[in-house]
Amino acid sequence: MAKIFGARIWDVLAASPLIVWYLLASWGLATLLATEISHFESHDLQTWAKIITQLTSLAYVCMIIAVFFIRHLPVTKAQGIVPRITAIAASNAQLAFFLLPRARLPIPTEIISAALISVGAMASVWILFRLRNAFSILPQARALITTGPYRRIRHPLYAAEGIASIGLMLQFSQPWSAAITLIGFACQILRMHYEEQVLGATFPEYSPYKTRTCRLVPGLY
C-alpha cells in the first residue's frame, strides 16, 4: 500500500508542471470571466457569448486538473522524446493564437465561435468524466476505455477539442490562425498514432477494438 501511495505521489509530482500550467490557465479564465460579469448587460449578445465560452472553458480546465489526481498509474509509456514533444505541442498549439491580432467579428460569427467553443468544451468535460482514470497528456497506457463516447471512436476527446479549437480560430486573424489549427491537427494525428502504439502493445483487447472503431469521425476517419 505504501509503495502504491508513493508511486501515486510521484505521478502527481511528475505532472506538477502541467498542473501548475492549467492552474494558471484557470486563474486567467476566472479573471476574464469576472471582468465580463462586472460589465454584464443582458441585451449584449457579445458579452453573453464571452461569458458562456469562458465559463465552459473554465469547467474544462478544472476537469483536467481534477483527473490528474484520480487517474491510474501508467502501465507503459511511449519511448523516446519525440512522442512526448508531439503530445505537448498538440495539447498547447492553441496558445499560438494569442500571438495574433484579434479579428473584428460580426455578431453572427461571434455567436458561432462561442457555440463551437462551448460545445467542444462541454463535450470535453463529459468525455473526461468518462475517461478520468485513463487520462494522460503524454502517450501512456493507464487503462483502456471502450464504452460511452469511446464506443464508436477512439479519440473523442481530441474531436471535441478540435471543435473548440475551430471556434477559437475564428476569433483571430486569417489565414494564420487557420494555419495554426492545421498544424495543431497534424500534431494530434501523430499523437494518436503514438498513443495507439502504446495501447496496442499493452492491452491485447485493443486490436479488435481498433478494427471496429474510427479515430475521430464515425464512418469517415
C-alpha positions as CSV (number, residue, x, y, z in Angstrom):
1,M,0.0,0.0,0.0
2,A,2.8,2.4,0.9
3,K,4.5,1.6,-2.4
4,I,1.4,2.4,-4.4
5,F,0.8,5.6,-2.4
6,G,4.4,6.7,-3.1
7,A,4.0,5.9,-6.8
8,R,0.8,8.0,-6.9
9,I,2.6,10.9,-5.2
10,W,5.4,10.6,-7.7
11,D,3.0,10.5,-10.6
12,V,1.3,13.8,-9.4
13,L,4.7,15.4,-8.9
14,A,5.9,14.4,-12.4
15,A,2.7,16.1,-13.7
16,S,3.1,19.1,-11.5
17,P,4.4,21.5,-14.3
18,L,1.3,20.7,-16.3
19,I,-0.9,21.1,-13.2
20,V,0.6,24.5,-12.5
21,W,0.1,25.4,-16.1
22,Y,-3.6,24.6,-16.0
23,L,-4.0,26.3,-12.7
24,L,-2.6,29.5,-14.2
25,A,-5.0,29.0,-17.2
26,S,-7.9,28.6,-14.8
27,W,-6.9,31.7,-12.9
28,G,-6.7,33.6,-16.2
29,L,-10.1,32.4,-17.4
30,A,-11.7,33.1,-14.0
31,T,-10.3,36.7,-14.1
32,L,-11.6,37.2,-17.6
33,L,-15.0,35.8,-16.5
34,A,-15.2,38.1,-13.5
35,T,-14.4,41.1,-15.8
36,E,-17.1,40.2,-18.3
37,I,-19.6,39.7,-15.5
38,S,-18.8,43.0,-14.0
39,H,-19.7,44.7,-17.3
40,F,-22.6,42.4,-18.0
41,E,-25.6,43.8,-19.8
42,S,-28.4,41.4,-20.5
43,H,-29.1,42.8,-24.0
44,D,-25.4,42.5,-25.2
45,L,-25.1,39.3,-27.1
46,Q,-21.4,39.5,-27.4
47,T,-21.0,39.7,-23.7
48,W,-23.3,36.7,-23.3
49,A,-21.1,34.8,-25.8
50,K,-17.9,35.7,-24.0
51,I,-19.3,34.7,-20.6
52,I,-20.5,31.3,-21.9
53,T,-17.3,30.5,-23.6
54,Q,-15.2,31.5,-20.6
55,L,-17.4,29.5,-18.2
56,T,-17.3,26.3,-20.3
57,S,-13.6,26.7,-20.9
58,L,-13.0,27.1,-17.1
59,A,-15.0,24.0,-16.4
60,Y,-12.9,22.1,-19.0
61,V,-9.6,23.3,-17.5
62,C,-10.8,22.5,-13.9
63,M,-11.8,19.0,-15.0
64,I,-8.3,18.4,-16.4
65,I,-6.7,19.4,-13.1
66,A,-9.0,17.1,-11.2
67,V,-8.3,14.0,-13.2
68,F,-4.5,14.4,-12.7
69,F,-5.2,13.4,-9.1
70,I,-7.5,10.4,-9.6
71,R,-6.1,8.7,-12.7
72,H,-4.5,5.2,-12.6
73,L,-0.8,4.8,-12.6
74,P,0.7,4.2,-16.1
75,V,1.3,0.6,-17.1
76,T,3.5,1.5,-20.1
77,K,4.8,4.7,-21.7
78,A,5.9,5.7,-25.2
79,Q,9.7,5.5,-25.6
80,G,11.8,8.5,-26.7
81,I,11.4,12.2,-26.6
82,V,9.5,12.7,-29.9
83,P,6.2,11.2,-28.7
84,R,6.3,13.5,-25.6
85,I,7.1,16.6,-27.6
86,T,4.4,15.8,-30.1
87,A,1.8,15.4,-27.3
88,I,2.8,18.6,-25.6
89,A,2.8,20.5,-28.9
90,A,-0.6,19.1,-29.8
91,S,-2.2,19.9,-26.5
92,N,-0.8,23.5,-26.5
93,A,-1.0,24.5,-30.2
94,Q,-3.9,26.9,-29.5
95,L,-1.7,29.1,-27.4
96,A,-0.1,30.3,-30.7
97,F,-3.5,32.0,-31.5
98,F,-2.7,34.6,-28.8
99,L,0.3,35.8,-30.7
100,L,-2.0,37.0,-33.4
101,P,-4.2,40.1,-33.5
102,R,-7.9,39.6,-32.7
103,A,-10.3,39.6,-35.6
104,R,-13.2,42.1,-35.7
105,L,-16.2,39.7,-35.8
106,P,-19.8,40.4,-36.7
107,I,-22.3,39.3,-34.1
108,P,-23.4,36.1,-36.0
109,T,-19.7,35.0,-36.3
110,E,-19.1,35.8,-32.7
111,I,-22.1,33.6,-31.7
112,I,-20.9,30.7,-34.0
113,S,-17.5,31.0,-32.4
114,A,-18.9,30.9,-28.9
115,A,-21.2,28.0,-29.8
116,L,-18.3,25.9,-31.1
117,I,-16.1,26.7,-28.2
118,S,-18.8,25.9,-25.7
119,V,-20.0,22.7,-27.3
120,G,-16.4,21.5,-27.6
121,A,-15.6,22.4,-24.0
122,M,-18.7,20.8,-22.5
123,A,-18.3,17.7,-24.6
124,S,-14.7,17.5,-23.4
125,V,-15.8,17.8,-19.7
126,W,-18.2,14.9,-20.3
127,I,-15.6,12.8,-22.1
128,L,-13.0,13.5,-19.4
129,F,-15.5,12.3,-16.8
130,R,-15.9,9.0,-18.6
131,L,-12.1,8.8,-19.3
132,R,-10.9,10.0,-15.9
133,N,-8.7,7.1,-14.6
134,A,-7.1,6.6,-18.1
135,F,-6.4,10.3,-18.8
136,S,-2.9,11.3,-19.8
137,I,-1.3,14.2,-21.7
138,L,1.6,12.1,-22.8
139,P,1.3,8.8,-24.7
140,Q,0.8,6.4,-21.9
141,A,-1.3,3.3,-21.2
142,R,-3.2,3.7,-17.9
143,A,-6.5,2.0,-18.6
144,L,-8.5,1.1,-21.7
145,I,-11.9,2.7,-22.0
146,T,-14.2,1.4,-24.8
147,T,-17.6,2.4,-23.6
148,G,-19.6,5.7,-23.7
149,P,-18.1,8.2,-26.1
150,Y,-15.3,5.6,-26.8
151,R,-17.7,3.0,-28.1
152,R,-17.5,4.2,-31.8
153,I,-14.4,6.4,-31.9
154,R,-11.1,6.0,-30.3
155,H,-10.2,9.7,-29.6
156,P,-13.5,11.5,-28.8
157,L,-11.6,14.0,-26.5
158,Y,-9.5,15.2,-29.4
159,A,-12.6,15.5,-31.6
160,A,-14.3,17.7,-29.0
161,E,-11.1,19.8,-28.5
162,G,-10.9,20.2,-32.3
163,I,-14.4,21.7,-32.4
164,A,-13.5,24.1,-29.7
165,S,-10.2,25.0,-31.5
166,I,-12.1,25.9,-34.7
167,G,-14.3,28.2,-32.7
168,L,-11.3,29.9,-31.1
169,M,-9.6,30.1,-34.5
170,L,-12.4,32.3,-35.8
171,Q,-11.6,34.9,-33.2
172,F,-8.1,35.6,-34.7
173,S,-6.7,36.9,-37.9
174,Q,-6.7,34.7,-41.0
175,P,-5.0,32.9,-42.7
176,W,-2.5,32.5,-39.8
177,S,-5.0,31.1,-37.2
178,A,-6.2,28.6,-39.8
179,A,-2.6,27.5,-40.4
180,I,-2.0,27.1,-36.6
181,T,-5.2,25.0,-36.5
182,L,-3.9,22.7,-39.3
183,I,-0.5,22.4,-37.6
184,G,-2.2,21.5,-34.3
185,F,-4.4,18.9,-36.0
186,A,-1.3,17.4,-37.7
187,C,0.3,17.1,-34.3
188,Q,-2.8,15.5,-32.9
189,I,-2.7,12.8,-35.7
190,L,0.8,12.0,-34.7
191,R,-0.2,12.0,-31.1
192,M,-3.0,9.5,-31.8
193,H,-0.5,7.3,-33.6
194,Y,1.9,7.1,-30.7
195,E,-1.0,6.6,-28.2
196,E,-2.4,3.7,-30.3
197,Q,1.0,2.1,-30.4
198,V,1.3,2.1,-26.6
199,L,-2.3,1.0,-26.0
200,G,-1.9,-1.8,-28.6
201,A,1.3,-3.1,-27.1
202,T,-0.3,-3.0,-23.6
203,F,-3.8,-4.3,-23.9
204,P,-4.5,-7.4,-26.1
205,E,-8.1,-6.3,-26.5
206,Y,-7.1,-3.0,-28.1
207,S,-6.5,-4.6,-31.6
208,P,-10.2,-5.9,-32.0
209,Y,-11.4,-2.6,-30.5
210,K,-9.4,-0.7,-33.1
211,T,-10.7,-2.7,-36.0
212,R,-14.4,-1.9,-35.1
213,T,-13.9,1.8,-34.4
214,C,-12.8,5.0,-36.2
215,R,-10.3,7.5,-34.9
216,L,-12.3,10.7,-34.8
217,V,-15.5,10.6,-37.0
218,P,-17.7,7.5,-37.1
219,G,-17.8,6.0,-40.6
220,L,-15.3,8.5,-42.0
221,Y,-12.0,8.5,-40.2
